[in-house]
Structure formats: C-alpha cells, structure tokens
Amino acid sequence: MSDPIIDPAHAIPAASALRRSRFRWRIVAFVALVVAILAVAGRYATEFGLSGDQIARVVIDGTITTDPNRLKVLERLGEDASVKAVVLAINSPGGTTAGGEELYEAIGKLRAKKPVVAYIKELGASAAYMTAIAADRIFARRLSIVASIGVLFQTYNAGKLLETIGIGSDKVASGPLKAEPALDHPMTPEVRASLQSLVDDSFSWFVDVVAERRGLTRAQVLPLADGRVMTGNQGIANRLIDEVGGEAEAIDWLAKAKGIKAGLPVVTWYPTGGADWTSLGRWIGGQARAALGLPAEPVVLDGLVSLWQAQ
C-alpha cells in the first residue's frame, strides 16, 4: 500500500496553526508563572512584615504548649517597625503550665515595645487566660468562657485492671518518689504531698501574676482562683476581663487609647504555614475542636497543666 499523498498547500497552514497553538500555551504558562510568583511574594511580604504599616494578629488556638517558632514570631514582631500594634486572637482551653508561662513572658516583652490587646472568642481559660492577662487590655464576648485560674496534675490508677488481665510490673528506682505516681497502684501519701507541692508552687505564681496584671490584691484573686470558669460578663464583674467585644472593638481601642492609625491592615503573623487545602482543612478542624474545648490537634499532656477540661 502506497503512502498517502500530502498536499503541501494544506501542510503549511497546519504547521503554522500548531506553532500558534504552542505559542499561546507558552503565553498562558508564563502568565500563570508570573501570577504564582506574585502570590508567593505577596504572601512572604505579608508574613514577614514587608507590606507597610500594619497591625499584627497572633492566633492562640487549641491546646497551648511551648513553641519555639511562636517565640521567634513574637520576637520578630517586637523588632519590626512596620508593626504598630498586636492583637491576640484567643480560642483555647489552656494547656501546659510551661507553655502558658512561655507565652505570658514573651508577650510581656512584646508589650514593652508596642501595644498588645487580646480578645477571647469562645474560650480563654487556664493557660489561655494566663496568656490574655499579658496584654494591655482584654476583650471577650458576653458569653465567652474565661478564667479557670488553677493548676492540675492528673494521673490514673489502673492497678485492678492490670491485675485482672494478668499484667504485673516491677522497677528499680534511685528513690521512693522516682517514677511516681505509677499506674499499677494507688498514690501514697508521700507521693501526693510531693505532687501537691508542685501544684501549689505553680498555682501561687499564677495567682500572683493575675493580681499584678489585673490590679487586684492576692486576697481578691484567691476566691476567684478555685478553678471555676466564668462567662465574659462575670469576668468583667470580677475585674478579670476589661470589656465586651471582639477584634473590631480591640482595634478600635488601639486607635482611641494608643493612637494607632485607623484603617491599618490586620495581618496574621502566627500561625504561619502553606495556604493549601490540607492546611485549610486542619484550620477548620482546629476551629471546631477549639470551640468544644478540645485541642486543635492531638496533643499528649503528661504532667502539670493549666487546662479547663469539658468532661
């Protein structure tokens, strides 16, 4: 069978059309690349304070633990002249006492350099309330859950269960309080006393910083520091919260009380991360869990915590 005969008159226009099609796709690809570069540059400029004067937003969401990345962001906020003020958006049941202390001290250093205002959304309890009091002023909704001033060390006694299923344990320790409390037997009086001392020391510091930051005496704070949670309204009545409101009211206060220029953009500096669908899903899930008083992500809290637990 002979090869088909190609008419040169038709071959030249077809080749020309193919070249035009390739050129158009190259133009489209180039435009897409430019848009992607501009988007990344815009995101970088926003996250790293290169987009002009602004108010920085720091989101404290879910369970609080120590976080070196968050510390770096707070330090950078204090050094960035384009950041005129900082708003803390809090929605958390608390977390570890060390995590709360870390945040409290870092925000205190930031507060010495520029105005910081906090607003509590659904929940700002325990270590999250410890975080809020580091700000110059605290806003909350009338029905937000706040306070829960206290410290907890929780363990379990699974001795009967282990005995039932035939599991025993043994140990060699350097002292009677090493590796205590244990899951295989009840807490002894000596162990309880040592842990109570641990809790009391942390609790005493918590009470002292509440008294200092809220302009109260220790005697005034102690009746409020039995671990109870309050509504935002009750928090205002007990001088633990300043005003009813959210972010808009917090920013308005910055303008009126601290002279921050009205209309500045509010830029989220923390948390940082890629703006992909996976991150969006984690963010939505974290918001829902935080609204229920649960960690934004699974976190193991082993030891001393300042955490309001919805049980």
Secondary structure as GFF3:
##gff-version 3
##sequence-region A 1 311
A	DSSP	alpha_helix	8	47	.	.	.	ID=ss1
A	DSSP	beta_strand	54	61	.	.	.	ID=ss2
A	DSSP	alpha_helix	68	79	.	.	.	ID=ss3
A	DSSP	beta_strand	83	92	.	.	.	ID=ss4
A	DSSP	beta_strand	94	96	.	.	.	ID=ss5
A	DSSP	alpha_helix	97	111	.	.	.	ID=ss6
A	DSSP	beta_strand	116	125	.	.	.	ID=ss7
A	DSSP	alpha_helix	127	132	.	.	.	ID=ss8
A	DSSP	beta_strand	137	140	.	.	.	ID=ss9
A	DSSP	beta_strand	145	147	.	.	.	ID=ss10
A	DSSP	beta_strand	152	153	.	.	.	ID=ss11
A	DSSP	alpha_helix	159	164	.	.	.	ID=ss12
A	DSSP	alpha_helix	189	214	.	.	.	ID=ss13
A	DSSP	alpha_helix	218	221	.	.	.	ID=ss14
A	DSSP	three_ten_helix	222	224	.	.	.	ID=ss15
A	DSSP	beta_strand	229	231	.	.	.	ID=ss16
A	DSSP	alpha_helix	232	237	.	.	.	ID=ss17
A	DSSP	beta_strand	243	244	.	.	.	ID=ss18
A	DSSP	alpha_helix	247	258	.	.	.	ID=ss19
A	DSSP	beta_strand	266	270	.	.	.	ID=ss20
A	DSSP	alpha_helix	277	291	.	.	.	ID=ss21
A	DSSP	beta_strand	304	307	.	.	.	ID=ss22
###
